[in-house]
Amino acid sequence: MYLLPKDKIFTKRIFKNKILIFDFKNYSFLKKIYKYIINSTVITIENFQNSIYDLNLSIYDHKPQIIGKRISSLKFGMIRDEIKNKGKNKFKSNNIFVHLGSSETVTKLNKLIPKIIKIYNKNFISKIYVITKFDKQISNLNNNLVKIILKKYFLNYFKKCDFHIVNAGVTALESIFLEKLLVAIPQNKYEKLFAIYLKKKDKNLLINLKNIDKIDLTKKRKLNKIKLIDGKGYSRIYRVIRSLKHSKSNIRFDKYLGKF
């Protein structure tokens, strides 16, 4: 099994009877290199651009109409070991954790934080922790209630706070795994669709900040009877990959090349 960085894929190397796993945001490059990977079993993670694969795995399939073998399930949710090894948290509180991920901007944070402050009085919140790379740009917001925290301390405050306000991506899945009260703020059309999907699975999840001032954080989270994210995603993906049979057809991708 080979895990290749993108800059190594374009070398004219022929892989025979190997399993190649690609995990990128955009898979348009596969059209250029398909002849070099034709002798391998090709697996892509969340490939929503084309059908050059033997199997595509995703948590939520945004393009189920794409031809080919596609498997999608929340059961494939991949939780980092740092999150799974949560241990006993002695600091659980009604503190709020805020992080918008890679799509955050200073403008977004300046609009978001005042809205979050609205729920302060009702819920006996002691602190609002904003985890951001823009700590210097929004340092003026630091006060007794709002604390601007460097991204390197993400994990500490992620576990420490009972209430999370995050984007509707991987961080939302990790919040659900930790059974946190959660508001998901989608940052693009794909995250919006994913948030709606998660809402159907988890009635506790809130989308965006509408009516956020009515949230009572003092109430305990009503847990689902079935744990949506159990931290076994990596194991399930491994078992699916192990079950694949290597294709001997050297023309199996040809019919897909014109369907992008």
C-alpha positions in Angstrom: 0.0 0.0 0.0 1.4 3.4 -1.0 0.5 6.8 0.5 1.9 9.3 -2.0 2.3 13.1 -1.7 0.9 14.9 -4.8 4.3 16.0 -6.1 5.4 12.4 -6.4 2.3 11.2 -8.4 3.3 12.8 -11.7 6.5 10.8 -12.0 6.2 8.2 -14.8 6.4 5.3 -12.5 4.3 2.2 -13.1 2.8 0.6 -10.0 1.9 -3.0 -10.4 -0.6 -4.9 -8.2 -0.5 -2.2 -5.6 -3.1 -0.3 -3.7 -3.0 3.5 -4.1 -5.0 5.7 -1.8 -5.5 9.4 -2.8 -6.9 11.9 -0.3 -7.1 15.4 -1.9 -9.7 18.2 -2.2 -9.7 18.1 -6.0 -9.1 15.0 -8.2 -9.0 16.6 -11.6 -5.3 15.6 -11.8 -6.2 11.9 -12.0 -7.2 12.4 -15.7 -3.6 13.2 -16.5 -2.0 10.2 -14.7 -4.5 7.5 -15.1 -2.3 5.5 -17.5 0.4 5.3 -14.8 -2.0 4.0 -12.1 -4.0 1.6 -14.3 -2.2 -1.5 -12.9 -3.0 -0.6 -9.3 -6.1 -0.7 -7.2 -7.1 3.0 -6.9 -9.0 4.3 -3.8 -10.0 7.9 -3.4 -11.4 9.7 -0.4 -14.2 12.1 -1.1 -13.6 12.3 -4.8 -16.4 14.5 -6.2 -14.8 15.3 -9.5 -14.5 12.1 -11.6 -14.7 8.3 -11.7 -11.0 7.3 -11.9 -11.0 4.9 -9.0 -11.9 1.4 -8.1 -13.6 2.6 -4.9 -14.5 6.0 -3.5 -15.1 6.4 0.2 -16.8 9.3 1.9 -18.7 10.3 5.0 -21.3 12.2 3.0 -21.5 11.8 -0.8 -22.1 15.2 -2.5 -22.0 13.6 -6.0 -23.7 10.2 -5.7 -24.5 10.3 -9.5 -20.8 9.9 -10.4 -20.2 6.5 -12.0 -18.3 3.8 -10.1 -18.3 2.0 -6.8 -19.0 4.6 -4.1 -19.6 3.9 -0.4 -20.7 6.6 2.0 -21.4 6.5 5.7 -20.9 8.4 9.0 -19.3 5.2 10.2 -16.2 6.2 8.2 -15.8 9.3 10.4 -12.1 9.4 11.2 -11.3 10.6 14.7 -7.7 11.5 15.6 -6.1 9.6 18.4 -5.6 12.8 20.3 -9.4 13.2 20.4 -10.1 9.5 21.1 -7.7 9.4 24.0 -9.7 12.0 25.9 -9.3 10.4 29.4 -11.0 12.1 32.3 -11.7 15.8 31.8 -11.6 17.6 35.1 -12.3 21.0 33.5 -15.7 20.4 32.0 -17.7 23.6 32.1 -20.1 25.8 30.3 -17.2 27.5 28.6 -17.7 28.1 24.8 -15.2 26.9 22.2 -15.1 28.8 18.9 -13.2 27.8 15.8 -14.2 28.2 12.2 -11.3 26.2 10.7 -9.3 27.1 7.6 -12.0 29.3 6.2 -12.0 31.8 9.1 -11.4 35.5 8.4 -11.0 38.5 10.7 -14.3 39.9 9.2 -16.2 36.7 10.1 -14.8 36.6 13.6 -15.7 40.3 14.2 -19.3 39.5 13.2 -19.6 36.2 15.0 -18.2 37.0 18.5 -20.7 39.8 19.4 -23.5 37.3 18.5 -22.1 34.7 20.8 -21.8 37.1 23.7 -25.6 37.4 23.7 -26.0 34.1 25.4 -23.6 35.0 28.2 -26.0 36.2 30.9 -28.6 33.4 30.6 -26.2 30.5 30.7 -23.7 31.5 33.5 -20.8 31.2 31.0 -17.4 32.0 32.5 -15.4 32.2 29.2 -15.7 32.3 25.5 -12.5 30.8 24.0 -11.8 31.8 20.4 -9.2 29.6 18.8 -7.7 31.4 15.8 -4.6 32.2 13.7 -5.7 35.8 13.8 -4.9 36.3 17.5 -3.0 39.6 16.8 -5.6 41.0 14.5 -8.5 40.6 16.9 -6.6 41.0 20.2 -8.8 44.1 20.9 -11.6 41.7 21.6 -9.7 40.1 24.6 -11.5 40.9 27.8 -12.8 39.1 31.0 -15.3 37.1 28.9 -13.7 36.6 25.5 -10.2 35.0 25.4 -8.4 34.9 22.1 -6.3 31.7 22.0 -3.5 30.6 19.7 -4.3 27.6 17.4 -1.6 25.5 19.0 -3.8 25.2 22.1 -6.7 24.0 20.0 -6.9 20.5 21.6 -6.8 21.6 25.2 -9.7 24.0 24.9 -11.6 21.7 22.5 -11.8 19.1 25.2 -12.2 21.5 28.0 -15.4 23.3 26.8 -18.9 21.8 26.8 -20.2 24.0 24.1 -18.7 24.1 20.6 -19.3 26.6 17.8 -17.4 25.2 14.8 -17.6 24.8 11.0 -19.6 21.9 9.5 -16.6 19.7 8.7 -14.3 17.3 10.5 -14.3 19.4 13.7 -18.1 19.0 13.9 -17.6 15.2 13.8 -15.1 15.3 16.5 -17.4 17.5 18.6 -20.2 14.9 18.2 -17.8 12.1 19.2 -17.0 14.0 22.4 -20.7 14.5 23.0 -20.5 18.3 23.1 -23.4 20.7 22.6 -22.8 21.9 19.1 -23.6 24.7 16.8 -22.3 24.1 13.3 -21.7 27.2 11.1 -21.3 26.0 7.5 -18.6 27.9 5.6 -19.6 26.8 2.0 -22.4 25.1 0.1 -20.9 21.6 0.8 -20.8 22.2 4.5 -24.3 23.5 4.5 -25.6 20.2 2.9 -23.5 18.2 5.3 -24.9 20.2 8.3 -28.5 19.4 7.2 -27.5 15.8 6.9 -26.0 15.7 10.4 -29.1 17.5 11.8 -31.3 14.6 10.6 -29.0 12.2 12.5 -28.4 14.3 15.6 -31.4 16.4 16.8 -29.1 18.1 19.3 -27.1 19.8 16.6 -27.9 23.4 15.8 -27.1 25.1 12.5 -26.0 28.7 12.4 -26.7 31.2 15.2 -30.4 31.8 14.7 -32.1 31.9 18.1 -28.8 31.2 19.8 -29.8 33.5 22.6 -32.5 31.0 23.6 -30.1 28.1 24.1 -29.9 26.9 27.7 -26.4 25.5 28.2 -27.1 24.5 31.8 -29.1 21.5 30.5 -27.2 18.3 29.8 -26.9 17.1 26.3 -29.6 14.5 25.4 -27.5 11.7 24.0 -28.6 9.6 21.0 -29.3 6.0 21.8 -26.9 5.1 19.0 -23.5 6.8 19.0 -23.2 8.4 15.6 -19.4 8.8 15.6 -17.7 5.9 17.5 -14.1 6.5 16.5 -13.8 3.3 14.5 -13.7 4.9 11.1 -10.1 4.1 10.3 -10.7 0.4 11.1 -13.8 0.2 8.9 -12.0 1.9 6.0 -9.1 -0.6 6.4 -11.5 -3.5 6.3 -13.2 -2.2 3.2 -9.9 -1.7 1.4 -8.7 -5.2 2.4 -11.8 -6.7 0.9 -11.2 -5.2 -2.5 -10.1 -7.5 -5.3 -7.4 -6.2 -7.7 -8.8 -5.5 -11.2 -6.9 -6.9 -14.1 -8.6 -4.7 -16.7 -6.3 -2.1 -18.1 -9.1 -0.2 -19.8 -11.5 0.1 -16.9 -11.0 3.9 -16.6 -11.2 4.7 -20.3 -15.0 5.0 -20.4 -14.9 7.6 -17.6 -12.4 10.0 -19.1 -15.0 12.1 -21.0 -17.4 12.3 -18.0 -16.0 15.2 -15.9 
